[in-house]
Amino acid sequence: MNYTIEDSPLLEKFTEFNLSKPEAITFLPENIELAQSNNEFFFADSTVDLRKLLRLNSIETAELISITNSYNRKSADFYGPAVFISLSLLTQNPDLVSIALNLISNYIYDHFKGKTGSKNVKLEIYVETKKNKTIKKINYDGNADGLSQLNEIIKSL
């Protein structure tokens, strides 16, 4: 499993774009840190499917902004949507985070069924932390098997 953890300017971006910080699991535009305006936002093509999957399993998701632009990469890799996990969700219901990550992981495994070759996953997870009310960004780039360890990484933040 290959991942990095870095500080994220996401709180400042929420303010810049006049967006409220969500309290539920939220799928973010992939380019939220780079966009200059809300009109530039785009989402991974799997965002709608994953949001439906979580809701079907009684996991509330917040909609930061409506999905108008999605991006379908022509790649053998799986590029997942950026996921935001709030501090309140982590402290009040950490099991829900674990269940959501397992559902996302199962979706990705299904995506790779019947495919040969590399099964590489690229995923960004933003986690609000207790320390100074900051947001940490986990950049995951590895095989699908390593996704099971993300829950422990998130808990360690």
N, C-alpha and C positions, 0 to 999 in steps of 0.2 A: 504494500500500500504506500502510495506516495502522496503526501499532502503538505501544505504550508499553512501557517496561521499568521495573520497580520492584522494590524489595526485598520479599521474601515471608517471612512468619512460619512457613513450612511446617515447618521443623525443630522449632520449638516445638510445632506442632500434632501432629506425629508423637509427640512425648513426651507431650503432653496426652492423646492418645487411646490411648497405649500401643501404638503401631504401630512396627514396625521400618522404618528408611529402606531403601527398595528399591535394588537395584543394577542392575536391568534397566529397560527402558522400562515405565512403569506408567501405567495410566489411573486417575486420581484422581476422587473424588466432586467434582462441580461446586462444592459449597458447603463444601469442607473448611476453608476459612479462616473461615467464618461459623458453622458448626455448633457446638452446645454439647455434643453427644454423638454417638457412632457411630450411634445410632438415627435421627438426622436426616439422614444422608448420602443424597444422590441422585445418579444418574449420567445423563449424556446418553443418549438412546435409541440412539445409534450406537456406544456403547462396546463392546457384545458383538460386533457385526459387525467393528469395527476390530481388536479383540483376535484374533478368528478369522483375519482377513486377515493380520495380522502372523505369527501362528503357522503358517499355511499356507505362508508364505514363509520359514520357518525363522528367524524373529526371536523370540527369547525375550521374553516379557512376564511381569512379576511381578503377582500379585494381592494388592493391599494389604488388601482386604476384599471379601467376596463381594458381588456385585451383587444387591441385593434390591429396591431402588427405582430405577426409571428414569423419566425425564421426557421426554415427547414434546411438543415445542412446536408449536403451530399457527402456523407462520411460513414465509414464503418463504425466509428466511435459513437457513443451515446453522449450527447450534450444535454444535460438536464437543466431545468430552470433554476434560477437563483432562489434560495429558500431563506426566509427570515423567521427566526425563532425568538420570541420576546422573553424577557426576564420573568415576567409574571407567569407565563406559561411554564417555563422551566421550574419555577419554584412551587407553583400551585398544582401542577399535574405533569411531573416528569415522565410518568409512564405513557402519557399521550404522545410525547415527543418520540419515545422509543417505538410505539406502535406505528406512528406516521413514517418514521424512517424505515421500518420493516416493510410497510406497504410500498414505499417508493422503491426499495431494494427489490421486492418481488416484481414490480412493474418493469424494472430494468432487466432482471433475469428473463422475463417473458419476451422483452424486446430482442434479446440475443438468442432465443430458442431457434435452433435450426441453422444458425449462422456459424461459419467456420472462421478460423483466424483469430486475430486479436479481439478481445472483448473489453475495450477500454472505455472508461466512464470519466467524464469531466463534469464536475458539480461544484457549485459555490454555495456555501451555507453561512449565513450571517447570524451570529448569536449575540444577543444583548447580555452583557456580563454585569455582575455586581460591582466589580472593581471600577470605580469612578464613572459608572453608568456609560460605559463605552460599548462599542460593537466590534467584535472580532470576526474576521472573515476566514473561513476555512476553504482553501482551494484544494479540492480532491481531484487527483488525476491518477487513476489506477484501474486495476481490473475489478470486475463486479464483486468478486469474493471479499474484497477489502471493505465494502460498504458496511458490513456488520460491525466494524470497529468504530464507525463514526459516532455512535451514541456515547461511547466511553470518552471520546475526544471532546465532545460537546459538554459532558458532565464535568470534565477536568477544567474547563474554562471558568 
